[in-house]
Amino acid sequence: MTITESDLPGVGKKFEIELHDGEMIVVIHNTGKRELFYRPEPSADSQKVFEFGDDLARTIGSIIEGAHFQPLEPATQETTLPGGILLEWYELHPGSGLIGETLESAEIGNRTGLTIVAIQRDDETIDSPPASTTLKEGDTVIGVGTRENCEAFEELLTE
C-alpha cells in the first residue's frame, strides 16, 4: 500500500493512499479539520466521503487503531473443521495470476491441494463451481484444505 504525502500551502497536508479499487485522499487542515475523499480511478474526480473536526477525528482514529477493542479474527476469514481442515475465504486482487484462468486451467487442486467449494462474485454465490468457471478480479474464493494447502494457495495468489 503506497502512501504519498504532500504539503498544501496555507491549507495543511494531503495524504494519498492507493487502494485495490481506487485511491483514498485524506486532507488535514491547519485548523484541525479532516476531510476524507475517494477516487475510483486516477482520471476520476474525488468524492468527499467525510469531514471531521479535530476532536472527533482523533476519537475515531483511536477506535480504528484498536485502542478500545482488539478483534479476535485473523486477517483472513478462517473456520476450522474437525480433523484440522480449514475453510478459508480469499479475495482475488488486481495482479493475481489466477485472474482470467478457469479452475481447470489454474490446476489449484493439483498445485496446492486446496479444494474450491464456492466463489462469491458480487451478489452471486457459485456453489460447487464447475471446472470451466473463470476466476475474475474481486472474486472471493472459498477453499477447503489443510493449513499447508491454504498456505500453498496463498503463495499461488501472489504469483
C-alpha positions in Angstrom: 0.0 0.0 0.0 1.6 3.2 -1.2 1.0 6.5 0.8 2.0 9.8 -0.8 2.3 12.9 1.4 2.3 16.4 0.1 2.1 19.9 1.5 -0.9 22.1 0.8 0.5 25.7 1.4 -1.9 27.7 3.6 -4.2 24.6 4.0 -2.3 21.7 5.6 -1.2 18.3 4.4 -2.6 15.8 1.9 -2.1 12.0 2.1 -3.0 9.8 -0.9 -3.4 6.1 -0.2 -3.5 3.6 -3.1 -6.3 1.0 -2.7 -7.2 -2.1 -4.7 -10.2 -0.3 -6.1 -9.1 3.3 -6.3 -7.5 5.9 -4.1 -8.3 7.4 -0.7 -7.3 11.0 0.0 -7.0 12.5 3.5 -6.6 16.3 3.9 -5.6 17.5 7.3 -6.2 21.3 7.6 -4.0 23.6 9.7 -7.3 24.2 11.7 -7.5 20.5 12.6 -10.4 19.8 10.3 -10.0 16.4 8.4 -11.6 15.6 5.1 -11.7 12.1 3.5 -12.1 11.7 -0.2 -12.4 8.7 -2.5 -11.4 8.5 -6.2 -12.3 5.3 -8.0 -9.7 5.8 -10.7 -6.9 8.3 -11.4 -8.8 10.2 -14.0 -12.0 10.4 -12.0 -13.0 13.3 -9.7 -12.6 12.8 -6.0 -15.8 12.4 -4.0 -16.0 13.7 -0.4 -16.8 10.9 1.9 -16.5 12.5 5.4 -15.5 15.7 7.1 -14.5 15.7 10.8 -13.4 18.2 13.4 -10.1 17.6 15.2 -11.6 16.0 18.4 -13.9 13.7 16.5 -11.2 12.7 14.1 -8.8 11.8 17.0 -11.6 9.8 18.7 -12.5 7.9 15.6 -8.8 7.3 14.8 -8.2 5.8 18.3 -11.1 3.4 17.8 -9.9 2.4 14.3 -6.4 1.9 15.6 -7.7 -0.6 18.2 -7.1 1.4 21.3 -10.6 0.5 22.6 -11.1 -3.0 21.2 -8.9 -5.7 19.5 -10.8 -8.0 17.2 -10.1 -11.7 17.6 -10.4 -12.6 13.9 -7.3 -13.1 11.9 -6.6 -11.1 8.7 -8.2 -13.8 6.6 -11.5 -15.4 7.4 -10.9 -18.9 8.6 -13.1 -21.7 10.1 -11.5 -24.9 11.5 -13.5 -28.1 10.8 -13.0 -31.4 12.6 -9.7 -33.0 11.8 -7.8 -29.7 11.4 -9.3 -29.0 8.0 -9.7 -25.3 7.3 -12.4 -23.4 5.4 -11.0 -20.1 4.2 -12.1 -17.1 2.1 -9.6 -15.4 -0.3 -10.1 -12.3 -2.4 -8.6 -12.1 -5.9 -6.9 -8.8 -6.0 -5.7 -7.0 -9.2 -2.5 -8.5 -10.5 -3.2 -12.1 -9.3 -2.0 -14.6 -11.8 -5.3 -16.6 -11.3 -7.5 -13.8 -12.8 -8.7 -15.0 -16.2 -7.9 -18.6 -15.5 -10.5 -21.3 -15.3 -10.5 -23.5 -12.2 -9.4 -26.3 -14.6 -6.5 -24.4 -16.2 -5.3 -23.0 -12.9 -4.9 -26.5 -11.5 -5.4 -25.2 -8.0 -6.1 -28.7 -6.5 -3.1 -30.3 -8.2 -0.8 -27.4 -7.3 -1.9 -26.7 -3.8 -4.2 -29.5 -2.6 -6.9 -26.9 -1.8 -10.5 -27.6 -3.0 -12.5 -24.6 -4.2 -16.1 -25.1 -2.8 -17.6 -21.8 -3.7 -17.0 -18.4 -5.3 -18.7 -15.2 -4.2 -19.0 -12.8 -7.2 -20.7 -9.5 -6.5 -24.2 -10.6 -5.2 -24.0 -14.1 -6.6 -22.6 -17.2 -4.9 -21.4 -20.0 -7.2 -21.5 -23.2 -5.1 -19.6 -26.2 -6.3 -18.2 -24.2 -9.2 -17.6 -26.3 -12.3 -14.0 -26.6 -13.7 -15.0 -24.3 -16.5 -15.6 -21.4 -14.1 -13.3 -18.4 -14.9 -11.8 -16.5 -12.0 -12.3 -12.8 -12.0 -10.8 -9.8 -10.2 -12.7 -9.2 -7.0 -14.0 -12.8 -6.7 -13.9 -14.2 -3.2 -12.9 -17.8 -3.4 -13.8 -20.2 -0.6 -11.5 -23.1 -0.3 -11.2 -26.2 2.0 -7.9 -27.9 2.9 -5.2 -28.4 5.4 -3.2 -25.4 6.7 -0.4 -26.5 4.3 -2.9 -26.5 1.4 -4.1 -23.0 2.4 -0.6 -21.6 2.7 0.3 -23.0 -0.8 -2.8 -21.4 -2.2 -1.9 -18.0 -0.6 1.5 -18.2 -2.4 -0.2 -19.1 -5.6 -2.4 -16.0 -5.3 0.7 -13.7 -5.4 2.4 -15.4 -8.4 
